[in-house]
Amino acid sequence: MSRTEKVVTITLIFAVFCIVAVSYYAKSTGKRFEIAGAGETEAARVAIAGQRIVDINTASRFQLTRLPGIGPNFAQRIIDYRRENGDFGLPEDIMKVKGIGPKKYEKIKDRIRTGQQ
């Protein structure tokens, strides 16, 4: 086996070991690891990893897409609404965003909050 083959083999073994270790840690502690989208900062990635409740007044587009039924387009609508109208006073005010009605609100109501609460 050549030196290059040894280096590649050791690197692959190390990578597999790291994946298994992180997976085991996540299962044993109940923590979830997520990879943030492009443009997210390291601080945002750390905050998102342990976050279950989303503050709809401060959440990034990526954080909003972690909510059930909220994809990139709805997330952008929420951000645009916030920019144009100011912060949401109550979680149910999110239904003022076009396309978010009672059904979608029911799916996310336990996962959102506003800073005013």
C-alpha positions, 0 to 999 in steps of 0.5 A, a space after each residue: 500500500 502506497 503512502 497516499 493510499 494509507 493517508 486516504 484510508 486513515 482519513 476515511 476511517 477518522 471521518 467515519 469515526 467522527 460521524 459515529 461519535 457525533 451520532 452517538 452523542 446526539 442520541 444519548 443526549 437527545 440533542 439535534 444537530 442541524 446544518 444552517 443554510 448558506 449565509 448563516 453565522 456560526 452563532 446562528 447555527 449554535 442557537 438553531 441546534 438547540 432551539 425548538 421555539 422560534 421568535 417570529 420577530 427576530 428569526 432568520 429565514 432559515 430559522 423560520 423554515 424549521 417550522 412545520 409547513 413554512 418553506 423559504 417563500 413563506 419565511 420570506 413573506 414573514 420577514 417582509 411583513 415584519 419589515 413593512 409593519 413592525 414586530 408581531 404583537 402576538 403569535 396569532 398575528 402571524 396570520 396577517 401574513 398572506 397565505 398563513 391562515 388558521 390551518 397553518 397557524 394550528 401547525 406552528 402555534 406551539 413552536 412560535 412566540 413573540 418577544 413581547 410575551 
